[in-house]
Amino acid sequence: MTSTATPRIFVTGATGQLGRKVIEALLQRVPAEQVVAGVRDVAKGADLAAKGVELRVADYDQPVTLAAAFAGIDRLLLISGNAVGQRARQHQAVIDAAKAAGVKLIAYTSVLRADISQLGLAVEHKATENTLAASGVPYVLLRNGWYLENFAGRALGGLATGEIPTCAGDGRYAAATRADFAAATAIVLTSADGYEGRKLELAGSTAFTIADLAALTSRLAGRPVVARNLTIAEFEAALMKNGLPDFVAKILANSDTSAAQGWLFDDSRTLESLLGRPTNALESVVAPAVAAALAAKKEV
Ligand SMILES: NC(=O)c1ccc[n+]([C@@H]2O[C@H](COP(=O)([O-])OP(=O)(O)OC[C@H]3O[C@@H](n4cnc5c(N)ncnc54)[C@H](OP(=O)(O)O)[C@@H]3O)[C@@H](O)[C@H]2O)c1
């Protein structure tokens, strides 16, 4: 447990979509002097610097930057990278550098039940969780469910074609917005003990199926939109036909299959209890996306 009354908190991936929201949420809780943003490109973080946040270069692929970046840091949020296949090695480099720098707590954005999940993307998260456990550095696992924002694109596809293809069947997604995950992350990072040793399964207060997403899209747009259940192979083929690279189609099909098996569902309400309120619902993300798409069509 950190003994520092005002810990310096470092956020990796601070110029990413989640990272920016975590910085925003931290600034609502602690002075900017306590927050350090890890970036690859300093220019991309100019808006964060303008808020008084110190920028330090921290590239998972360049350990020398990590050693310098973590000097004097008490708590580190390691936001999982987006280079699928490289992440176990990258995260190991971050954890090694944090340990060498004397970081007192590492929080890691993992995935729901990473230790047992059959989700393909969970493999690298599990590896990182094991690296953390072996490191001896105190840590907390933020096992995030899916982002609600992932479903806006699927709703818009349904708007265009009248169908949302899926191989998730009746599988339920307990998703939450990046902003809700970020707010909870800031609460953890600024708490007295940093939730040291906890494995927090973080998910939306309400869950939905792709059929529910289709029904919501249909209601919002005032026209029929239905879920179209496909086999895994059919779904992969449909995604590739829409121009997605092979490996992305495979990841998305695997995610839907994992949802069908329940790996993207959680009803622990841990996220809700951290926030002290229910998480934002699917409609909060889909309604503005559908409204913008319908308005853009009217303008043409
Ligand atoms: N729960 C979900 O539904 C879901 C969905 C997608 C992804 N994820 C995971 O959650 C993470 C955060 O989500 P997000 O929406 O914020 O993703 P994002 O917008 O793609 O941000 C990823 C961040 O990782 C940084 N990064 C990538 N490679 C790096 C490296 N070698 N060294 C240092 N930083 C590096 C990026 O830096 P730059 O700003 O310099 O590009 C960016 O800031 C993702 O990276 C992924 O692991 C979760």
The ligand as a Gaussian input file, in Angstrom:
#p B3LYP/6-31G(d) Opt

LIG

0 1
 N      -13.431000      -3.104000     -23.679000
 C      -13.509000      -2.919000     -24.993000
 O      -14.596000      -2.956000     -25.612000
 C      -12.280000      -2.627000     -25.752000
 C      -12.389000      -2.331000     -27.101000
 C      -11.246000      -2.004000     -27.790000
 C      -10.024000      -1.989000     -27.120000
 N       -9.953000      -2.295000     -25.803000
 C       -8.681000      -2.282000     -25.042000
 O       -8.693000      -1.103000     -24.236000
 C       -7.588000      -0.276000     -24.575000
 C       -7.987000       1.172000     -24.466000
 O       -9.097000       1.405000     -25.310000
 P       -9.178000       2.704000     -26.189000
 O      -10.541000       2.760000     -26.736000
 O       -8.636000       3.861000     -25.436000
 O       -8.152000       2.341000     -27.369000
 P       -7.378000       3.370000     -28.291000
 O       -8.155000       4.617000     -28.470000
 O       -6.966000       2.592000     -29.487000
 O       -6.087000       3.752000     -27.435000
 C       -5.015000       2.896000     -27.294000
 C       -3.914000       3.667000     -26.593000
 O       -2.784000       2.789000     -26.487000
 C       -1.652000       3.554000     -26.862000
 N       -0.593000       2.693000     -27.369000
 C       -0.636000       1.820000     -28.389000
 N        0.574000       1.261000     -28.575000
 C        1.392000       1.824000     -27.660000
 C        2.763000       1.698000     -27.366000
 N        3.578000       0.884000     -28.067000
 N        3.277000       2.416000     -26.344000
 C        2.497000       3.258000     -25.637000
 N        1.190000       3.447000     -25.882000
 C        0.651000       2.730000     -26.884000
 C       -2.133000       4.483000     -27.963000
 O       -1.217000       5.544000     -28.107000
 P       -1.423000       6.726000     -29.186000
 O       -2.439000       7.663000     -28.578000
 O       -0.073000       7.316000     -29.322000
 O       -1.928000       6.073000     -30.437000
 C       -3.474000       4.905000     -27.387000
 O       -3.290000       5.982000     -26.515000
 C       -7.202000      -0.720000     -25.993000
 O       -5.859000      -0.396000     -26.283000
 C       -7.463000      -2.201000     -25.935000
 O       -6.422000      -2.900000     -25.275000
 C      -11.058000      -2.588000     -25.107000

